[in-house]
Amino acid sequence: MTAQQVTSGKVLILDANITRATDFGRRLKYLNYEPLIADHDTSLSEFADQDVIAAVLGDLQAETGLDNVAREYRAEHAGVPFICFPEAVAAAPQLAGSHSWSLDLPLRRSQLLRLLQRAGRYQGQDRRQRISGSSPSIRGVRKLIEQVADFDTNVLVTGQSGTGKELVARTIHQLSDRADKPFVPINCGAIPADLLESELFGHEKGAFTGAINSRIGRFELAEGGTLFLDEIGDMSLPMQVKLLRVLQERTFERVGSGKTQQCDVRIVAATHRDLPQAVEDGEFREDLYYRLNVFPIEMPPLFKRVSDLPQLLDELLISHCGDDTQNLRISPEAVQVLANYSWPGNIRELSNLVERLAIVKPEGIIDVDDLPPKYREAQPEPAAEINYVSEAMQMTHANLKEHLQNVEQDLIGQAMQASSGIVAKAARLLNMRRTTLVEKIGKYNIA
């Protein structure tokens, strides 16, 4: 590496196999990254103060102490993503959780470079704009985001209002190779139907009354980047037709213009509505639904992830009070009381509560008596008590669900065989809608 070159970042290698670690270090140097190799527990102290963009986990042999080192490093550096060799996953499967990406063997330069670039983008994210929590549902959401980020696939984010659907869209954008291009959001439900076309596609001067100047739309603003269509379920049917054409043709025209423009935009849409039901009710176009729902991600409501409350409260305190939050804390008793609340407003309601508490009591410990009455009087939600359900009941539920899915899959397979693969006939045999059957065929991967 020449003196003029600037490294793309430092990468910590934890691997008991020093030969492979050294070879991997050479590969990193070739890609313009600076490797830091720790092949036993004591060597890690040399890099304690180093600012790394990623940690690469290899063979974590217990006799070298690297298995414990990896766990401690994750606990102390929660913001550093892990890139894992198969040996690391086998030795410590709990490390292959959130913000952990698998690296296949034999090594492929394209995959390695893609993961390193993603790690750099992840490190560049504002920590207050990350999806927080370690509950199983949130870990599943992060895994889906990391799987789809590198592709231009259309994503549909669903969930109740206030769950953080826009944050999912921003995270997908920030982890993609479009991160250096614009992220442009638009709330389709907040703009009158007769103005939404102009907002999306722009208009020419004189196109309609009041159009005194030309204006570019959101598709042009998002060129090369990501367009986030929030509350897509509230879009009028005529606009759905126009949006579908753009998604199919990747072209559009400004209002009042006959000139066709090409667009290179990734689409992430979101809604709190039940779109399959809206399709059945004739309120949402079926073809547009399938065009958007290529990769669905569902954000869980807050009452189903109450184990994340302590972390969410800490981060919201930082957001509202700054990094110096030592003068203001929330007692464990107050956290437990908040865990009993149903949270109809989800994360947005929690954020508003923390902001209010920080104003009313700017220092000290926020206790149960400091909470508004409606939070103190709340009874535990059944979903919040799921951790207390016996293991036997969980096993029974899991087995019953699996059995019912197997029965459904067999019936669909038989109906498809009896109808020679014609979906409409199979749907009549099963007494269900064709669209529902198409979804289930995709779900079970039935040929």
Buried (B, 14 or more C-beta within 10 A) or exposed (E): EEEEEEBBBBBBBBBBBBEBBBEBBEBBEEBBBBBBBBBBBEBBEEBEEEEBBBBBBBBBBEEBBBBEBBBEBBEEBBEBBBBBBBBBBEBBEEBBBBBBBBBEEEEEEEBBBBBBBBBBBBBEBEEEEBBBBBBEBBBBBBBBBBEBBBBBBBBBBBBBBBBBBBBBBBBBBBBBBBBEBBBBBBBBBEBEEEEBBBBBBBBBEEBEEEBEEBBEBBBBBBBEBBBBBBBBBBBBEEBBEBBBEBBEEEEBBBBBBEEEBEBEBBBBBBBBBEBBEBBBEEBBBBEBBBBBBEBEBBBBBBBBBBBBBBBBBBBBBBBBBEEEBEEBBBBEEBBEBBBBBBBEBBBBBBBBBBBEBBEEEEEEEBBBEBBEEEBBEBEBBEEBEEEEEEEEEEEEEEEEEEEEEEEBBEBBBEBBEEBEEEBEBBBBBBEBEBBBBBBBBEEBEBE
